[in-house]
Amino acid sequence: MKGRQSSEAYPDVMTCILTVQSHDVYSLIDHGPTLSYVSPYVAMEFAIEPEQLHESFFVATLIGESIMAMRVYRDFIVTVRGWDTMAGLIELGMVDFDVVMGMDWLYSCFSKLDYRTRTVRFDFPNESVNEWKRDDVAPKGRFISYLKAIKMMNKRCIYHLVRVTDIDVEAPTLESVPVMKEFPQGD
């Protein structure tokens, strides 16, 4: 599996935001992996219990790590442009993506990928063709996955994950901030 930084530069993969079980997730669509995967921290948000695999297996990464896969989430709904598909997602401790959609999902969707235009064409028998062109709303730059954020917080490596500002709320004044103890001012 490719890492996030190298994936965005590869012409044969697509990074995007997909909707899985009604949650927007940062995704990699890649013809390389045979199976599709989900980060356990993202899967926890779905409130669905995974099944144990009959046999666990190791998944090799580009950086030479092997990660053990032991659980699977069956029949997850993956929505692309309002169109629902189904996927089985193997739980995998990934740090760069929330989900990786592999050949099993691409095959089940009768899909064809055009890497030059970053388009996926879903061509189900007896249905109209649904074509999806990746837009550039996928986060770039210093975006990290949920799993990586948790790991970094556990190592106390992050100062700020997200800074959110509610523009409808007025900024507090100095007088509105509670004071625990006042100290005499020096001259």
ZIFEN-V863932 format. One record per backbone hydrogen bond with DSSP energy under -0.5 kcal/mol. NH is the residue of the N-H (numbers start at 0). CO is the residue of the C=O. If there is no record, write none. Layout:
# ZIFEN-V863932
nh: (NH & NH)
co: (CO & CO)
This chain:
# ZIFEN-V863932
nh: (6 & 7 & 8 & 8 & 9 & 12 & 13 & 15 & 17 & 17 & 18 & 19 & 19 & 20 & 22 & 24 & 26 & 26 & 27 & 28 & 29 & 29 & 30 & 35 & 36 & 37 & 38 & 42 & 43 & 44 & 44 & 45 & 46 & 47 & 50 & 52 & 56 & 58 & 59 & 60 & 61 & 63 & 66 & 68 & 71 & 72 & 73 & 75 & 77 & 77 & 78 & 78 & 79 & 82 & 83 & 84 & 86 & 88 & 88 & 89 & 89 & 90 & 91 & 93 & 97 & 98 & 99 & 100 & 101 & 102 & 103 & 104 & 105 & 106 & 107 & 108 & 109 & 110 & 111 & 113 & 114 & 117 & 118 & 119 & 120 & 121 & 121 & 122 & 122 & 126 & 129 & 130 & 131 & 133 & 133 & 137 & 141 & 144 & 148 & 149 & 150 & 151 & 152 & 153 & 154 & 155 & 156 & 163 & 166 & 168 & 175 & 176)
co: (2 & 3 & 4 & 5 & 5 & 9 & 28 & 26 & 15 & 24 & 78 & 17 & 22 & 76 & 19 & 17 & 15 & 24 & 98 & 13 & 27 & 100 & 11 & 87 & 99 & 89 & 97 & 38 & 39 & 40 & 41 & 42 & 43 & 42 & 71 & 69 & 68 & 66 & 57 & 64 & 0 & 60 & 58 & 56 & 50 & 88 & 71 & 86 & 75 & 84 & 18 & 76 & 82 & 79 & 81 & 77 & 75 & 72 & 86 & 35 & 87 & 70 & 37 & 91 & 25 & 25 & 36 & 27 & 99 & 32 & 33 & 101 & 101 & 102 & 103 & 104 & 106 & 105 & 120 & 118 & 112 & 113 & 113 & 131 & 111 & 119 & 129 & 109 & 120 & 123 & 121 & 128 & 119 & 117 & 131 & 134 & 139 & 94 & 144 & 145 & 146 & 147 & 148 & 149 & 150 & 152 & 151 & 161 & 164 & 165 & 172 & 173)
